[in-house]
């Protein structure tokens, strides 16, 4: 029996305060080919608070990076609570095991905090930088690469511009997504 396709879906933090998120997610998902969906939540307003604190207090790249990573524990839990049938997973190895035999279209929200703190740097070819050049766009691309995902989808609050560049995606995204089979950008608010 063939393993199901794997789709990593980054759900932009700007969607976490969108009242239509559950319905838009369901409508979008209904039009997709069956796959195991691994969702990565963006940091949203919580990451903006860290950015503001970094500007005000000069926290430095390393400190600001890890504070922004800590925020993902909250946004991941929130996303799992919002989406119907979603299950939160925080353990990398358990995620990999759950992907095998998991029903297609039943979302796994992966909180990458422990993975990023303890494991990510061990995987080739290059660990993610610890600065504001990396957001959950690149984190999702890195995870998609390591899971050998069939595609990466970035759900955003706007249509992609003609040239993919900041602020639509982070500065490291082109490098992080370079080896992926397929990358798509979707304005999820358009499904409301």
C-alpha positions in Angstrom: 0.0 0.0 0.0 1.3 3.4 -0.9 1.8 6.1 1.7 -0.4 9.1 1.3 1.0 12.3 -0.2 2.3 14.8 2.4 1.3 18.5 2.2 2.8 21.0 4.6 0.6 24.0 5.1 1.8 27.2 6.7 -1.2 29.1 8.1 -0.3 32.7 8.3 -0.5 34.3 11.7 -2.6 37.1 10.1 -5.4 34.4 9.7 -5.5 33.6 13.4 -7.9 36.5 14.1 -10.0 35.9 10.9 -13.4 34.8 12.0 -13.9 32.9 8.7 -10.8 30.7 9.2 -12.6 27.4 10.0 -15.0 27.8 7.0 -12.4 29.1 4.6 -10.1 26.2 5.6 -12.8 23.6 5.1 -13.8 25.1 1.7 -10.2 25.3 0.5 -9.4 21.8 1.7 -12.4 20.3 0.0 -10.9 21.3 -3.3 -7.5 19.8 -2.7 -6.2 16.3 -3.6 -6.1 13.9 -0.6 -3.0 14.2 1.5 -1.7 14.2 5.0 -1.8 17.8 6.0 0.8 19.0 8.4 0.0 22.6 9.5 2.5 25.1 10.8 0.9 28.2 12.5 2.4 31.6 12.0 3.2 33.8 14.9 0.7 36.6 14.2 0.4 39.5 16.6 2.5 37.7 19.2 5.5 37.7 16.9 4.8 41.4 16.3 5.1 42.0 20.0 8.5 40.4 20.0 9.5 42.5 16.9 8.5 45.7 18.7 10.3 44.6 21.9 13.5 43.9 19.8 13.3 47.4 18.2 12.7 49.0 21.6 15.1 47.1 23.8 17.7 45.9 21.2 17.3 42.3 22.2 19.6 41.0 19.5 19.0 38.4 16.8 19.4 35.3 18.9 17.2 36.4 21.8 14.5 37.8 19.5 14.6 34.6 17.4 14.0 32.3 20.3 11.3 34.5 21.8 9.5 34.4 18.4 9.9 30.6 18.4 8.3 30.4 21.8 5.3 32.3 20.5 4.7 29.4 18.1 3.6 27.2 21.0 0.6 29.5 21.6 -0.3 30.0 17.9 -0.1 26.2 17.3 -2.4 25.4 20.2 -4.8 28.1 19.0 -4.9 26.8 15.4 -5.5 23.3 16.6 -8.4 24.6 18.8 -9.9 26.6 15.9 -9.8 24.0 13.1 -12.3 21.2 13.1 -10.7 17.7 13.5 -7.2 19.2 14.0 -4.8 17.5 16.3 -1.8 19.2 17.9 1.5 17.4 17.8 4.7 18.7 19.4 7.1 15.7 19.0 9.0 15.4 15.7 9.4 11.6 15.8 5.8 11.1 16.7 4.8 13.4 13.9 6.7 11.3 11.4 5.1 8.1 12.8 1.6 9.7 12.7 2.0 10.7 9.0 2.2 7.0 8.1 -1.3 5.7 8.0 -2.9 9.0 9.0 -6.2 9.6 7.2 -5.9 12.1 4.3 -7.3 15.6 5.0 -7.3 15.2 8.8 -4.9 18.0 9.8 -2.0 17.6 12.2 -1.0 21.0 13.6 2.7 20.7 14.4 4.2 23.0 17.1 7.8 23.2 16.0 9.2 24.7 19.2 11.0 21.6 20.6 12.0 20.6 17.1 13.6 23.9 16.4 15.3 24.1 19.8 16.7 20.5 19.9 16.8 18.9 16.5 16.6 21.2 13.5 20.3 22.2 13.4 21.3 18.5 13.2 19.7 18.0 9.8 21.6 18.8 6.6 22.3 20.8 4.6 22.0 24.0 6.6 20.3 25.0 9.8 18.0 28.0 9.7 19.6 31.3 10.7 18.5 32.7 14.1 17.4 36.2 13.0 14.4 38.1 11.5 15.3 36.9 8.0 13.5 33.7 9.0 9.8 33.5 9.9 7.4 30.6 9.8 7.5 30.8 6.0 11.1 29.4 6.0 10.4 27.2 9.0 7.5 25.6 7.1 9.8 25.2 4.1 12.5 23.6 6.2 10.0 21.2 7.7 8.5 20.4 4.3 12.0 19.6 3.0 12.8 17.3 5.9 9.5 15.5 5.6 10.0 15.1 1.9 6.6 16.7 1.4 4.9 16.6 -2.0 4.1 20.3 -1.6 4.2 23.3 0.6 1.2 25.6 0.7 1.4 29.0 2.3 -2.0 30.3 3.3 -1.9 34.0 3.6 -4.3 37.0 3.9 -3.4 38.4 0.5 -2.7 37.3 -3.1 1.0 36.9 -3.9 2.7 39.8 -5.6 4.3 39.4 -9.1 7.7 39.1 -7.4 7.9 37.0 -4.2 9.8 39.1 -1.8 9.5 40.6 1.7 7.2 41.3 3.3 5.0 38.7 1.5 7.6 36.0 2.4 10.7 36.3 4.6 14.1 37.0 3.2 15.4 33.4 3.7 12.4 31.8 2.0 13.9 31.4 -1.5 16.8 29.5 0.0 14.7 27.4 2.4 12.2 26.4 -0.3 14.7 25.8 -3.1 14.6 22.0 -3.1 10.8 21.6 -2.7 8.8 19.7 -5.3 5.9 22.3 -5.3 5.2 25.5 -3.6 1.8 27.3 -3.7 0.5 30.6 -2.2 -3.2 30.9 -1.4 -5.1 33.9 -0.2 -7.3 32.0 2.2 -9.5 35.1 2.9 -10.7 34.7 -0.6 -12.5 31.4 0.4 -14.7 33.2 3.0 
